[in-house]
């Protein structure tokens, strides 16, 4: 999801349809779009490794936090996709 969002965001910014609001991601994008993409991909890989390493934990709090984070990120991805869709030249 994070990688897909990175590509959608890159496409929207490059075409002038959207801007990056997150200050860290905006700075990375301004430094170099490749750095922006590599950070997004690296973050996804890091989180997958963490999940695989700690999959045995039965903590309800961790499960709730993962569900909340996934839900919020899914919503953000949908918003980014929608913005790019409505801003596409017709």
C-alpha positions as CSV (number, residue, x, y, z in Angstrom):
1,X,0.0,0.0,0.0
2,X,2.8,2.4,0.9
3,X,4.6,1.8,-2.3
4,X,1.4,2.3,-4.4
5,X,0.7,5.5,-2.5
6,X,4.3,6.6,-3.3
7,X,3.7,6.1,-7.0
8,X,0.3,7.9,-7.0
9,X,1.8,10.8,-5.0
10,X,4.8,11.0,-7.3
11,X,2.6,11.0,-10.4
12,X,0.3,13.7,-8.9
13,X,3.1,15.9,-7.8
14,X,5.0,15.6,-11.1
15,X,1.9,16.6,-13.0
16,X,1.2,19.5,-10.6
17,X,-2.2,18.0,-9.6
18,X,-1.4,17.6,-5.9
19,X,1.2,18.7,-3.3
20,X,2.8,16.7,-0.5
21,X,1.5,18.0,2.9
22,X,3.8,15.8,5.1
23,X,6.8,18.0,5.8
24,X,9.3,15.1,5.9
25,X,8.0,13.5,2.7
26,X,7.9,16.9,1.0
27,X,11.6,17.5,1.9
28,X,12.5,14.0,0.6
29,X,10.6,14.6,-2.6
30,X,12.3,18.0,-3.1
31,X,15.7,16.4,-2.5
32,X,15.1,13.8,-5.1
33,X,11.9,11.9,-6.1
34,X,14.0,8.7,-6.1
35,X,14.9,9.3,-2.4
36,X,11.2,9.8,-1.7
37,X,10.3,6.5,-3.4
38,X,13.1,4.6,-1.8
39,X,12.1,5.9,1.7
40,X,8.5,4.7,1.1
41,X,9.7,1.3,-0.1
42,X,12.2,1.0,2.7
43,X,9.6,1.9,5.3
44,X,7.3,-0.8,3.9
45,X,10.1,-3.4,4.0
46,X,11.0,-2.4,7.6
47,X,7.4,-2.8,8.8
48,X,7.1,-6.2,7.1
49,X,10.2,-7.4,8.8
50,X,9.0,-6.1,12.1
51,X,5.6,-7.9,11.6
52,X,7.4,-11.2,10.7
53,X,9.8,-10.9,13.6
54,X,7.0,-10.2,16.2
55,X,4.1,-12.2,14.7
56,X,4.0,-14.4,17.7
57,X,3.0,-11.6,20.1
58,X,-0.6,-12.0,21.2
59,X,-1.0,-8.4,22.5
60,X,-4.4,-7.0,21.9
61,X,-3.0,-3.5,22.0
62,X,-0.6,-4.3,19.2
63,X,-3.4,-5.8,17.1
64,X,-5.6,-2.8,17.6
65,X,-2.8,-0.4,16.7
66,X,-2.1,-2.4,13.5
67,X,-5.8,-2.4,12.6
68,X,-6.1,1.4,13.2
69,X,-2.9,2.2,11.4
70,X,-3.9,0.0,8.4
71,X,-7.4,1.6,8.3
72,X,-6.0,5.1,8.4
73,X,-3.4,4.4,5.7
74,X,-6.0,2.7,3.5
75,X,-8.2,5.8,3.8
76,X,-5.2,8.1,2.9
77,X,-4.4,5.9,-0.1
78,X,-8.0,6.1,-1.3
79,X,-8.0,9.9,-0.9
80,X,-4.7,10.3,-2.9
81,X,-6.0,8.0,-5.6
82,X,-9.3,10.0,-5.7
83,X,-7.6,13.3,-5.9
84,X,-5.4,12.2,-8.8
85,X,-8.4,10.6,-10.5
86,X,-10.5,13.8,-10.3
87,X,-7.6,16.0,-11.4
88,X,-6.7,13.9,-14.4
89,X,-7.1,16.0,-17.6
90,X,-10.3,15.0,-19.3
